[in-house]
């Protein structure tokens, strides 16, 4: 009984001993990506030319979005294992 109680106590204290992984980028590619995302979120890499869609472009994109609702959602998706199609 005493051994069982000590085992349970040890399991309850186990999460307190876990250590978190240091935050931050792990590779140069990730550092570069995070730098670009930071510039984007702060608005520091803004194009001097405003980019607005024409009315016809907005109409076409809205039409494409509305047509996407015409397709039925499948009951299940096919399972692909190992990157190979079955």
GROMACS elastic network, one bead per residue, 0.5 to 0.9 nm:
[ bonds ]
;  ai    aj funct       b0    kb
    1     4     6  0.50695   500
    1     5     6  0.62246   500
    1     6     6  0.86979   500
    2     5     6  0.50827   500
    2     6     6  0.62287   500
    2     7     6  0.86085   500
    3     6     6  0.51004   500
    3     7     6  0.61132   500
    3     8     6  0.86588   500
    4     7     6  0.50885   500
    4     8     6  0.62789   500
    4     9     6  0.86494   500
    5     8     6  0.52038   500
    5     9     6  0.62026   500
    5    10     6  0.86191   500
    6     9     6  0.50072   500
    6    10     6  0.60673   500
    6    11     6  0.86139   500
    7    10     6  0.50652   500
    7    11     6  0.62565   500
    7    12     6  0.86655   500
    8    11     6  0.51087   500
    8    12     6  0.62153   500
    8    13     6  0.87224   500
    9    12     6  0.50663   500
    9    13     6  0.62838   500
    9    14     6  0.86835   500
   10    13     6  0.51801   500
   10    14     6  0.61465   500
   11    14     6  0.51474   500
   11    15     6  0.78935   500
   12    15     6  0.69816   500
   12    16     6  0.83272   500
   13    16     6  0.55298   500
   13    17     6  0.71551   500
   14    17     6  0.54797   500
   14    18     6  0.69810   500
   15    18     6  0.52795   500
   15    19     6  0.87002   500
   16    19     6  0.81573   500
   20    23     6  0.84680   500
   23    26     6  0.87449   500
   24    31     6  0.83370   500
   25    28     6  0.75953   500
   25    29     6  0.85835   500
   25    30     6  0.56031   500
   25    31     6  0.53894   500
   25    34     6  0.78601   500
   26    29     6  0.84826   500
   26    30     6  0.65836   500
   26    31     6  0.74900   500
   27    30     6  0.52275   500
   27    31     6  0.63087   500
   27    32     6  0.87613   500
   28    32     6  0.62155   500
   28    33     6  0.86352   500
   29    32     6  0.51570   500
   29    33     6  0.62292   500
   29    34     6  0.86553   500
   30    33     6  0.50044   500
   30    34     6  0.60780   500
   30    35     6  0.84939   500
   31    34     6  0.51742   500
   31    35     6  0.61230   500
   31    36     6  0.87498   500
   32    35     6  0.50719   500
   32    36     6  0.63538   500
   32    37     6  0.86967   500
   33    36     6  0.52491   500
   33    37     6  0.62275   500
   33    38     6  0.85961   500
   34    37     6  0.50184   500
   34    38     6  0.60363   500
   34    39     6  0.86040   500
   35    38     6  0.51066   500
   35    39     6  0.62855   500
   35    40     6  0.86635   500
   36    39     6  0.50825   500
   36    40     6  0.61573   500
   36    41     6  0.86443   500
   36    45     6  0.84702   500
   37    41     6  0.61007   500
   37    42     6  0.85855   500
   38    41     6  0.51621   500
   38    42     6  0.61850   500
   38    43     6  0.85048   500
   38    44     6  0.86267   500
   39    42     6  0.52786   500
   39    43     6  0.60388   500
   39    44     6  0.51893   500
   39    45     6  0.58016   500
   39    46     6  0.87644   500
   40    43     6  0.51189   500
   40    44     6  0.64253   500
   40    45     6  0.60738   500
   40    46     6  0.75981   500
   41    44     6  0.79351   500
   42    45     6  0.81648   500
   43    46     6  0.57866   500
   46    49     6  0.85927   500
   46    50     6  0.89910   500
   47    50     6  0.68150   500
   47    51     6  0.83794   500
   53    56     6  0.80634   500
   53    57     6  0.59162   500
   53    58     6  0.62642   500
   54    57     6  0.52044   500
   54    58     6  0.63243   500
   54    59     6  0.87075   500
   55    58     6  0.51183   500
   55    59     6  0.61963   500
   55    60     6  0.87096   500
   56    59     6  0.50581   500
   56    60     6  0.62259   500
   56    61     6  0.86860   500
   57    60     6  0.51570   500
   57    61     6  0.62040   500
   57    62     6  0.85532   500
   58    61     6  0.52283   500
   58    62     6  0.60901   500
   58    63     6  0.85248   500
   59    62     6  0.51441   500
   59    63     6  0.60904   500
   59    64     6  0.86264   500
   60    63     6  0.50467   500
   60    64     6  0.61486   500
   60    65     6  0.85848   500
   61    64     6  0.50559   500
   61    65     6  0.61479   500
   61    66     6  0.86350   500
   62    65     6  0.50314   500
   62    66     6  0.61664   500
   62    67     6  0.86010   500
   63    66     6  0.51006   500
   63    67     6  0.61346   500
   63    68     6  0.86794   500
   64    67     6  0.51334   500
   64    68     6  0.63621   500
   65    68     6  0.52644   500
   65    69     6  0.73822   500
   66    69     6  0.57531   500
   66    70     6  0.76869   500
   67    70     6  0.54376   500
   67    71     6  0.78249   500
   68    71     6  0.61050   500
   69    72     6  0.75759   500
   71    74     6  0.89614   500
   73    76     6  0.84699   500
   74    77     6  0.67283   500
   76    79     6  0.89883   500
   78    86     6  0.89403   500
   79    85     6  0.82498   500
   79    86     6  0.81130   500
   80    83     6  0.61684   500
   80    84     6  0.61267   500
   80    85     6  0.54387   500
   80    86     6  0.65706   500
   81    84     6  0.58639   500
   81    85     6  0.71239   500
   81    86     6  0.77835   500
   82    85     6  0.83587   500
